[in-house]
Every structure is written in structure tokens, then in C-alpha cells.
């Protein structure tokens, strides 16, 4: 699949998840934009780094954009964060880990499971890093008040 196709699929998946998550309809565009931007960052970083480093970089972008959108729209950050992080979640890694366990290929299961855990931890660290940035910075960037 082409890069543009992957980004569009990430946007569609993010908007679909936002619909299931009960996000207000006026925020679908921003959820899709944030999810697509996160996947674009992941793809760009994948040219240089491993999957956990790409996930860390992309999750930092998703959380930063989510916090910015939350301040601009005056709503909770979870509306954008949970939907936007969806394309980065290592669901395939967890699936293949379970598959390899069932198929009794334990070496492969350990390898894919360890990678999935590293990606999940990288996502969590990205969330933590950006949430340590003071809220005032996001208010200033959104034009809500001066620093």
C-alpha cells in the first residue's frame, strides 16, 4: 500500500474509532487529522529508526497535537488522544504473539511479544513526556493567552 493510502487508512480508522468512542461529530475532522499525522510521523521515522523509536516519535506528535486541539476546542484531551493513538497500537504484534504461541513456535512468540511490549512502552513514554509540558504553553500556542 502506498504511503498516502496508509495515511488515509489511518485517518479512516481513527475517525471510525472516534465514532465508536462517542466523540462529538464536530471533532471527527481533528481526530482523523491527528491520527493521520501520527501515522505519517511513524512512517517518516521508520526510514531511520526501529519500531519502538518510531512509536515514541509518533506518540509525541499525537499527544502534542491532541493537547493543542483540546485547548483550541476547549474540550478534554482524551477525545483526541484516545482516537489519535489508535493507529499506533501494536495490535498486530499481540495477534502474532498469540498465534505463535498457539502454533507452538515459542521463539517467534517471544520475539514478536517483546517487540509489541517495547512499542507499547514507547507509546506510554511519549504520552508521559508531552503531558509534562505545562498547559500554559498549549494555551499560548492556541492563542488563548500569553505565556
Buried (B, 14 or more C-beta within 10 A) or exposed (E): EEEEEBBBBBBBBBBBBBEEEEBEEEBBEBBBBBBBBBBBBBBBBBEEBBBBBBBBBBBBBBBBBBBBBBBBBEBEBEBBBBBBBBBBBBEEBBEBBEEBBEEEBEEBBEBBBEBBBBBBEBBEBBBEBBEEEEEEEBBBBBEEEEE
